[in-house]
Amino acid sequence: MKRDIQIHKEVEKELAKRSHFCQKVIKRLKQQVKDLQSEKTENRPHIMGGQTQRKSNGGNANMVANNKANEDLINFLEHKLEEIEKKLQRT
């Protein structure tokens, strides 16, 4: 029983470390998404006389793909974090 308790405490510490790490990653990625969104709004097309003029940024499609990838990663990490927190509560 003592060994089981010790193992559970070690698992709890490990899960707490993972949870903290995931929270930091999520926070950093959310900030990146906000930065990219603000950059995107700055680079929006300007409409003049019925024609659309875009600022040349060269990688608009890449930026959209990166935003989607970052959002997917954030959702994945948040889901994993929830799973880890549930496991932690069970232990």
GILINQUI-V861533 format. One record per residue. N is the residue number from 1. PSI is psi as a letter, one per 30 degrees, with the letter a starting at -180 (none if undefined). NEAR is the number of other ideal C-beta (glycine too) atoms within 8 Angstrom. Layout:
n: {N/N}
psi: {PSI/PSI}
near: {NEAR/NEAR}
This chain:
n: {1/2/3/4/5/6/7/8/9/10/11/12/13/14/15/16/17/18/19/20/21/22/23/24/25/26/27/28/29/30/31/32/33/34/35/36/37/38/39/40/41/42/43/44/45/46/47/48/49/50/51/52/53/54/55/56/57/58/59/60/61/62/63/64/65/66/67/68/69/70/71/72/73/74/75/76/77/78/79/80/81/82/83/84/85/86/87/88/89/90/91}
psi: {e/e/e/e/e/e/e/e/e/e/e/e/e/e/e/e/e/e/e/e/e/e/e/e/e/e/e/e/e/e/e/e/e/e/e/e/e/e/e/e/e/f/g/l/k/k/k/j/h/f/k/k/k/k/k/j/f/f/h/e/e/e/e/e/e/e/e/e/e/e/e/e/e/e/e/e/e/e/e/e/e/e/e/e/e/e/e/e/e/e/none}
near: {4/5/6/7/8/8/8/9/8/8/9/10/8/8/12/9/8/9/12/8/8/12/9/8/9/12/8/8/12/9/8/9/12/8/8/12/9/8/9/10/7/6/9/6/7/8/7/6/3/4/6/6/8/9/7/4/8/4/6/9/6/7/12/8/8/9/12/8/8/12/9/8/9/12/8/8/12/9/8/9/12/8/8/12/9/8/9/11/6/5/8}
